[in-house]
């Protein structure tokens, strides 16, 4: 499994980045740019869990997605800082279960990709999902 630090570093070097990793990168201040109907995060095209490049209907919707993605991480961190450790542990356990399902689907999708850069991004996303709340 990739460590979170390695996954984030890799995300800036490949051709694609997936949503959960993109959330963390955007929260960390990595730049996003709208290019046509695509959103680039750290210069990498955002793809979904099936490996398809996100096609936003407008630049405004892409910008809003980036803002909302960063806000998800901010809300999660704020929540963890304000709830009791036992409650936080239970919340993280539920999140790990959900992310494990996503990770499995992303690995299945990676196996169907002919593009090695998409496959690598999907596998990195899977590892990131499995380690996010570990």
Phi, psi and omega in degrees: 000139175292146169282161180300321181295317180293319180300316180294320179295319180296322184302332179277357185244345181269187180268346185219157174219145182260166191301315185292318176293323179298321177304310182295318180297316180295319177299322180285357176097009177294138184290147172237147182221139175270128179230104186065237178260003182263158173246127175257130177244114184062030180083003183248138181290135177283126175239155178273180183294347176264358179091005180271136178295130177300132176242100181279148181288338181202160175301325180296320180290326176294317178297318179296320178300314180299316178298314180295322180297315178294324181293329178301312181295319179299317180293319179299315181293321178296319178298314181298331181281346187246352182253159180297149181306320179295319178294318179298319180297317179294318179297315179297322179298318178294319178296319179299319179299313181295318180290332177294322176296314179299316181301318178297318179294323181292321177296317177301318178295319179300322181295337181265357184278134173271338180275116182296331179290321176293317179301315180297318180295319179293320178293322176296321177297317179301312179297320179297316179300317182292334182259353188302314183248021181293000000 
